[in-house]
């Protein structure tokens, strides 16, 4: 059942629940079945998705859609989750550096100029902890 007025609900991979009224309305996007989504993305990128339809799907168009989808995923990861800045720092969970976070107000913090770099010393751990806190806040919202 849909409990929000003016919304639509779809089911399946990539299902969303979004306001159809105005652009000022809040939109919630729910993502699940990430394994299936990644398998589908890989099959688009390598052409096996279209090939499975024995000629009724355009393989090159499927590959292009996969590349476009991949670019969008990376863009979201870079713009909102610091992917390019933290991709080489493998931590098992967002809270792993919380002890290095001094709680500084980050509302005016410039993540692009704080010089996060290797090695992972105390200064860089704090910078990573700040990014992890921002990511965790986005997830909680």
DOMINU-132423 format. One record per residue: residue in three letters; x, y, z of N, C-alpha, C in turn; chain. Coordinates in nm, 4 decimals. Layout:
N
REC  type        nx        ny        nz       cax       cay       caz        cx        cy        cz  mol
REC   ALA         X         Y         Z         X         Y         Z         X         Y         Z    A
...
REM end
This chain:
141
REC  type        nx        ny        nz       cax       cay       caz        cx        cy        cz  mol
REC   UNK    0.0821   -0.1171    0.0000    0.0000    0.0000    0.0000    0.0869    0.1240    0.0000    A
REC   UNK    0.0411    0.2256   -0.0662    0.1157    0.3492   -0.0739    0.0564    0.4485    0.0242    A
REC   UNK    0.1366    0.4949    0.1191    0.0853    0.5822    0.2228    0.1167    0.7290    0.2004    A
REC   UNK    0.1829    0.7628    0.0912    0.2135    0.9020    0.0631    0.1303    0.9507   -0.0542    A
REC   UNK    0.0653    1.0631   -0.0360   -0.0177    1.1197   -0.1412    0.0705    1.1666   -0.2569    A
REC   UNK    0.0273    1.1388   -0.3791    0.1001    1.1850   -0.4959    0.2278    1.1096   -0.5226    A
REC   UNK    0.2377    0.9872   -0.4761    0.3592    0.9110   -0.5011    0.3256    0.7859   -0.5785    A
REC   UNK    0.4268    0.7306   -0.6388    0.4099    0.6040   -0.7081    0.5085    0.5065   -0.6487    A
REC   UNK    0.4785    0.3805   -0.6599    0.5661    0.2791   -0.6028    0.5866    0.1698   -0.7063    A
REC   UNK    0.7133    0.1360   -0.7322    0.7479    0.0281   -0.8236    0.8178   -0.0782   -0.7426    A
REC   UNK    0.8191   -0.1996   -0.7921    0.8913   -0.3047   -0.7220    0.9976   -0.3611   -0.8135    A
REC   UNK    1.0974   -0.4267   -0.7538    1.2037   -0.4894   -0.8315    1.3332   -0.4138   -0.8174    A
REC   UNK    1.4331   -0.4531   -0.8958    1.5648   -0.3920   -0.8907    1.5527   -0.2452   -0.9273    A
REC   UNK    1.6120   -0.1601   -0.8459    1.6107   -0.0171   -0.8726    1.4771    0.0475   -0.8447    A
REC   UNK    1.3915   -0.0156   -0.7678    1.2603    0.0396   -0.7396    1.2731    0.1721   -0.6671    A
REC   UNK    1.1809    0.2613   -0.6939    1.1837    0.3922   -0.6313    1.0473    0.4282   -0.5778    A
REC   UNK    1.0493    0.5243   -0.4909    0.9262    0.5831   -0.4416    0.9489    0.7323   -0.4534    A
REC   UNK    0.8798    0.7968   -0.5434    0.9101    0.9359   -0.5716    0.7835    1.0183   -0.5832    A
REC   UNK    0.7954    1.1433   -0.5452    0.6838    1.2348   -0.5565    0.6619    1.2692   -0.7031    A
REC   UNK    0.5362    1.2695   -0.7460    0.5047    1.3050   -0.8836    0.4388    1.4416   -0.8905    A
REC   UNK    0.4192    1.5049   -0.7762    0.3490    1.6323   -0.7720    0.4382    1.7461   -0.8204    A
REC   UNK    0.5296    1.7937   -0.7380    0.6168    1.9038   -0.7766    0.7605    1.8667   -0.7465    A
REC   UNK    0.8516    1.9432   -0.8041    0.9936    1.9157   -0.7815    1.0385    1.9585   -0.6430    A
REC   UNK    0.9551    2.0351   -0.5718    0.9902    2.0773   -0.4365    0.9576    1.9714   -0.3324    A
REC   UNK    0.8887    1.8684   -0.3719    0.8530    1.7613   -0.2796    0.9735    1.6727   -0.2541    A
REC   UNK    0.9769    1.6151   -0.1364    1.0850    1.5243   -0.1002    1.0734    1.3951   -0.1805    A
REC   UNK    1.1872    1.3441   -0.2280    1.1889    1.2196   -0.3027    1.2770    1.1201   -0.2290    A
REC   UNK    1.2247    1.0030   -0.2033    1.3019    0.8953   -0.1423    1.3318    0.7920   -0.2484    A
REC   UNK    1.4561    0.7501   -0.2550    1.4962    0.6454   -0.3472    1.5510    0.5313   -0.2632    A
REC   UNK    1.4935    0.4136   -0.2814    1.5358    0.2967   -0.2065    1.6087    0.2028   -0.3010    A
REC   UNK    1.7286    0.1595   -0.2631    1.8079    0.0702   -0.3468    1.8325   -0.0576   -0.2681    A
REC   UNK    1.8086   -0.1695   -0.3344    1.8350   -0.2977   -0.2699    1.8769   -0.3986   -0.3756    A
REC   UNK    1.9022   -0.5202   -0.3364    1.9483   -0.6251   -0.4270    2.0721   -0.5798   -0.5043    A
REC   UNK    2.1695   -0.5259   -0.4311    2.2883   -0.4728   -0.4957    2.3620   -0.5797   -0.5757    A
REC   UNK    2.3634   -0.7043   -0.5294    2.4293   -0.8102   -0.6052    2.3682   -0.8228   -0.7439    A
REC   UNK    2.2348   -0.8266   -0.7502    2.1677   -0.8383   -0.8793    2.1935   -0.7156   -0.9660    A
REC   UNK    2.1961   -0.5994   -0.9044    2.2218   -0.4763   -0.9787    2.3612   -0.4785   -1.0393    A
REC   UNK    2.4604   -0.5218   -0.9617    2.5972   -0.5284   -1.0129    2.6117   -0.6335   -1.1227    A
REC   UNK    2.5416   -0.7451   -1.1085    2.5439   -0.8478   -1.2131    2.4830   -0.7930   -1.3415    A
REC   UNK    2.3710   -0.7219   -1.3293    2.3079   -0.6616   -1.4464    2.4004   -0.5587   -1.5102    A
REC   UNK    2.4631   -0.4734   -1.4286    2.5562   -0.3741   -1.4822    2.6700   -0.4420   -1.5569    A
REC   UNK    2.7285   -0.5453   -1.4972    2.8389   -0.6157   -1.5643    2.7924   -0.6774   -1.6961    A
REC   UNK    2.6719   -0.7341   -1.6968    2.6224   -0.7969   -1.8200    2.5929   -0.6933   -1.9279    A
REC   UNK    2.5568   -0.5719   -1.8881    2.5420   -0.4644   -1.9870    2.6785   -0.4243   -2.0414    A
REC   UNK    2.7759   -0.4076   -1.9520    2.9093   -0.3629   -1.9925    2.9810   -0.4621   -2.0828    A
REC   UNK    2.9619   -0.5910   -2.0590    3.0333   -0.6884   -2.1425    2.9484   -0.7456   -2.2561    A
REC   UNK    2.8227   -0.6993   -2.2682    2.7386   -0.7377   -2.3808    2.6587   -0.8649   -2.3625    A
REC   UNK    2.6796   -0.9375   -2.2533    2.6097   -1.0657   -2.2379    2.4593   -1.0486   -2.2147    A
REC   UNK    2.4170   -0.9339   -2.1627    2.2737   -0.9109   -2.1437    2.2021   -0.9137   -2.2787    A
REC   UNK    2.2482   -0.8328   -2.3719    2.1842   -0.8257   -2.5037    2.2025   -0.9557   -2.5810    A
REC   UNK    2.3194   -1.0182   -2.5687    2.3441   -1.1436   -2.6396    2.2482   -1.2534   -2.5971    A
REC   UNK    2.2027   -1.2503   -2.4743    2.1108   -1.3524   -2.4238    1.9759   -1.3487   -2.4954    A
REC   UNK    1.9458   -1.2390   -2.5630    1.8183   -1.2248   -2.6341    1.8287   -1.2671   -2.7804    A
REC   UNK    1.9374   -1.3301   -2.8170    1.9573   -1.3920   -2.9500    1.9232   -1.2979   -3.0667    A
REC   UNK    1.9782   -1.1762   -3.0601    1.9632   -1.0845   -3.1720    1.8487   -0.9854   -3.1615    A
REC   UNK    1.7607   -1.0001   -3.0654    1.6496   -0.9043   -3.0545    1.6879   -0.7788   -2.9762    A
REC   UNK    1.8065   -0.7768   -2.9164    1.8584   -0.6580   -2.8460    1.9883   -0.6149   -2.9122    A
REC   UNK    2.0109   -0.4852   -2.9165    2.1312   -0.4275   -2.9752    2.2445   -0.4332   -2.8727    A
REC   UNK    2.3466   -0.5159   -2.8990    2.4568   -0.5356   -2.8058    2.5297   -0.4039   -2.7784    A
REC   UNK    2.5611   -0.3280   -2.8825    2.6356   -0.2027   -2.8649    2.5556   -0.0997   -2.7856    A
REC   UNK    2.4258   -0.0963   -2.8080    2.3409   -0.0047   -2.7322    2.3389   -0.0451   -2.5840    A
REC   UNK    2.3341   -0.1737   -2.5562    2.3390   -0.2223   -2.4183    2.4698   -0.1853   -2.3506    A
REC   UNK    2.5811   -0.2004   -2.4233    2.7117   -0.1638   -2.3688    2.7165   -0.0138   -2.3394    A
REC   UNK    2.6619    0.0669   -2.4301    2.6574    0.2128   -2.4091    2.5740    0.2462   -2.2862    A
REC   UNK    2.4591    0.1816   -2.2705    2.3748    0.2049   -2.1527    2.4512    0.1673   -2.0257    A
REC   UNK    2.5218    0.0550   -2.0289    2.6018    0.0127   -1.9140    2.7096    0.1138   -1.8792    A
REC   UNK    2.7793    0.1663   -1.9807    2.8839    0.2664   -1.9563    2.8246    0.3958   -1.9010    A
REC   UNK    2.7101    0.4362   -1.9555    2.6431    0.5569   -1.9048    2.6017    0.5375   -1.7588    A
REC   UNK    2.5486    0.4201   -1.7280    2.5060    0.3878   -1.5921    2.6274    0.3886   -1.4982    A
REC   UNK    2.7367    0.3269   -1.5427    2.8593    0.3242   -1.4637    2.9098    0.4661   -1.4372    A
REC   UNK    2.9080    0.5515   -1.5396    2.9516    0.6900   -1.5228    2.8657    0.7637   -1.4202    A
REC   UNK    2.7345    0.7406   -1.4244    2.6448    0.8055   -1.3283    2.6708    0.7569   -1.1859    A
REC   UNK    2.6923    0.6280   -1.1704    2.7220    0.5720   -1.0379    2.8502    0.6338   -0.9829    A
REC   UNK    2.9541    0.6402   -1.0659    3.0810    0.6978   -1.0217    3.0670    0.8467   -0.9907    A
REC   UNK    2.9866    0.9173   -1.0686    2.9637    1.0605   -1.0451    2.8977    1.0816   -0.9088    A
REC   UNK    2.7957    1.0035   -0.8779    2.7289    1.0140   -0.7479    2.8277    0.9804   -0.6359    A
REC   UNK    2.9051    0.8735   -0.6542    3.0026    0.8338   -0.5524    3.1076    0.9424   -0.5298    A
REC   UNK    3.1542    1.0050   -0.6372    3.2546    1.1111   -0.6246    3.1961    1.2369   -0.5616    A
REC   UNK    3.0774    1.2795   -0.6081    3.0203    1.4061   -0.5624    2.9657    1.4012   -0.4200    A
REC   UNK    2.9156    1.2873   -0.3781    2.8489    1.2818   -0.2483    2.9195    1.1949   -0.1444    A
REC   UNK    3.0095    1.1064   -0.1884    3.0706    1.0120   -0.0950    3.2229    1.0086   -0.1044    A
REC   UNK    3.2843    1.1117   -0.1618    3.4303    1.1264   -0.1645    3.5020    1.0058   -0.2250    A
REC   UNK    3.4384    0.9357   -0.3184    3.4948    0.8104   -0.3698    3.6379    0.8275   -0.4199    A
REC   UNK    3.6605    0.9265   -0.5042    3.7945    0.9436   -0.5617    3.8985    0.9742   -0.4540    A
REC   UNK    3.8575    1.0447   -0.3491    3.9511    1.0810   -0.2432    3.9819    0.9648   -0.1495    A
REC   UNK    3.8878    0.8737   -0.1287    3.9090    0.7693   -0.0275    3.9152    0.6275   -0.0837    A
REC   UNK    3.9106    0.6121   -0.2156    3.9045    0.4774   -0.2729    4.0242    0.3893   -0.2371    A
REC   UNK    4.1379    0.4476   -0.2080    4.2567    0.3676   -0.1754    4.2729    0.3402   -0.0258    A
REC   UNK    4.1816    0.3930    0.0532    4.1855    0.3719    0.1982    4.0745    0.2748    0.2341    A
REC   UNK    4.1077    0.1497    0.2422    4.0072    0.0458    0.2655    3.9818    0.0295    0.4144    A
REC   UNK    3.8635    0.0711    0.4555    3.8220    0.0536    0.5935    3.6937   -0.0271    0.5931    A
REC   UNK    3.6776   -0.1174    0.6873    3.5645   -0.2098    0.6836    3.4280   -0.1469    0.7104    A
REC   UNK    3.4242   -0.0319    0.7779    3.2962    0.0308    0.8074    3.3182    0.1791    0.8369    A
REC   UNK    3.2109    0.2583    0.8234    3.2228    0.4029    0.8367    3.2664    0.4485    0.9750    A
REC   UNK    3.2365    0.3707    1.0764    3.2666    0.4097    1.2133    3.4096    0.3754    1.2561    A
REC   UNK    3.4874    0.3115    1.1704    3.6191    0.2608    1.2101    3.7176    0.3709    1.2489    A
REC   UNK    3.6962    0.4928    1.2035    3.7879    0.6015    1.2376    3.7244    0.7028    1.3326    A
REC   UNK    3.6124    0.6672    1.3936    3.5426    0.7636    1.4792    3.6294    0.8116    1.5956    A
REC   UNK    3.7214    0.7286    1.6425    3.8089    0.7718    1.7520    3.9077    0.8790    1.7065    A
REC   UNK    3.9279    0.8932    1.5757    4.0167    0.9965    1.5218    3.9426    1.1255    1.4890    A
REC   UNK    3.8114    1.1244    1.5028    3.7279    1.2403    1.4713    3.7166    1.3272    1.5957    A
REC   UNK    3.7601    1.4525    1.5845    3.7561    1.5442    1.6991    3.6235    1.6190    1.7108    A
REC   UNK    3.5269    1.5885    1.6213    3.3955    1.6505    1.6292    3.3878    1.7908    1.5730    A
REC   UNK    3.4898    1.8350    1.5023    3.4918    1.9690    1.4438    3.3677    1.9912    1.3584    A
REC   UNK    3.3139    2.1151    1.3619    3.2020    2.1522    1.2759    3.2517    2.1502    1.1312    A
REC   UNK    3.1862    2.0713    1.0480    3.2311    2.0545    0.9088    3.1457    2.1317    0.8083    A
REC   UNK    3.0567    2.2175    0.8561    2.9665    2.2872    0.7652    3.0411    2.3761    0.6651    A
REC   UNK    3.1576    2.4291    0.7020    3.2364    2.5118    0.6095    3.3711    2.4486    0.5763    A
REC   UNK    3.3867    2.3234    0.6068    3.5129    2.2538    0.5834    3.5294    2.2277    0.4339    A
REC   UNK    3.6467    2.2562    0.3801    3.6729    2.2349    0.2377    3.7526    2.1058    0.2192    A
REC   UNK    3.6809    1.9993    0.1861    3.7429    1.8679    0.1693    3.8373    1.8628    0.0492    A
REC   UNK    3.8191    1.9532   -0.0451    3.9032    1.9511   -0.1657    4.0391    2.0165   -0.1447    A
REC   UNK    4.0557    2.0870   -0.0340    4.1845    2.1552   -0.0123    4.2536    2.1140    0.1172    A
REC   UNK    4.2071    2.0079    0.1813    4.2688    1.9691    0.3088    4.3887    1.8761    0.2921    A
REC   UNK    4.4260    1.8467    0.1711    4.5477    1.7713    0.1397    4.5511    1.6303    0.1981    A
REC   UNK    4.4389    1.5593    0.1905    4.4373    1.4188    0.2308    4.5335    1.3419    0.1408    A
REC   UNK    4.6242    1.2668    0.2016    4.7225    1.1917    0.1229    4.7824    1.0809    0.2077    A
REC   UNK    4.8567    0.9948    0.1425    4.9313    0.8904    0.2145    5.0540    0.9566    0.2741    A
REC   UNK    5.1111    0.9069    0.3767    5.0706    0.7890    0.4517    4.9537    0.8214    0.5458    A
REC   UNK    4.8955    0.7179    0.6002    4.7845    0.7366    0.6924    4.8400    0.7653    0.8317    A
REC   UNK    4.8810    0.8894    0.8520    4.9273    0.9322    0.9835    4.8092    0.9917    1.0601    A
REC   UNK    4.8328    1.0451    1.1779    4.7241    1.0975    1.2605    4.6460    1.2082    1.1900    A
REC   UNK    4.7163    1.2964    1.1216    4.6502    1.4060    1.0510    4.5574    1.3537    0.9410    A
REC   UNK    4.6058    1.2567    0.8647    4.5239    1.2013    0.7569    4.4111    1.1126    0.8093    A
REC   UNK    4.4336    1.0465    0.9210    4.3254    0.9680    0.9820    4.2095    1.0597    1.0206    A
REC   UNK    4.2437    1.1772    1.0729    4.1407    1.2737    1.1110    4.0634    1.3197    0.9869    A
REC   UNK    4.1329    1.3454    0.8778    4.0682    1.3881    0.7532    3.9772    1.2778    0.6986    A
REC   UNK    4.0224    1.1530    0.7059    3.9380    1.0400    0.6658    3.8171    1.0272    0.7572    A
REC   UNK    3.8393    1.0466    0.8866    3.7294    1.0377    0.9829    3.6226    1.1427    0.9528    A
REC   UNK    3.6649    1.2626    0.9150    3.5689    1.3664    0.8772    3.4834    1.3205    0.7587    A
REC   UNK    3.5484    1.2627    0.6572    3.4746    1.2156    0.5395    3.3774    1.1039    0.5782    A
REC   UNK    3.4250    1.0142    0.6621    3.3381    0.9044    0.7063    3.2179    0.9568    0.7831    A
REC   UNK    3.2390    1.0601    0.8655    3.1273    1.1174    0.9406    3.0243    1.1791    0.8462    A
REC   UNK    3.0709    1.2511    0.7445    2.9805    1.3132    0.6490    2.9019    1.2054    0.5720    A
REC   UNK    2.9706    1.1000    0.5310    2.9045    0.9894    0.4600    2.8001    0.9243    0.5510    A
REC   UNK    2.8370    0.8979    0.6760    2.7422    0.8355    0.7705    2.6216    0.9252    0.7928    A
REC   UNK    2.6433    1.0562    0.8019    2.5309    1.1496    0.8171    2.4384    1.1441    0.6965    A
REC   UNK    2.4944    1.1352    0.5773    2.4116    1.1271    0.4559    2.3302    0.9989    0.4557    A
REC   UNK    2.3922    0.8882    0.4955    2.3197    0.7619    0.5029    2.2064    0.7673    0.6050    A
REC   UNK    2.2322    0.8318    0.7192    2.1298    0.8353    0.8244    2.0109    0.9225    0.7857    A
REC   UNK    2.0331    1.0184    0.6970    1.9242    1.1047    0.6528    1.8429    1.0363    0.5459    A
REM end
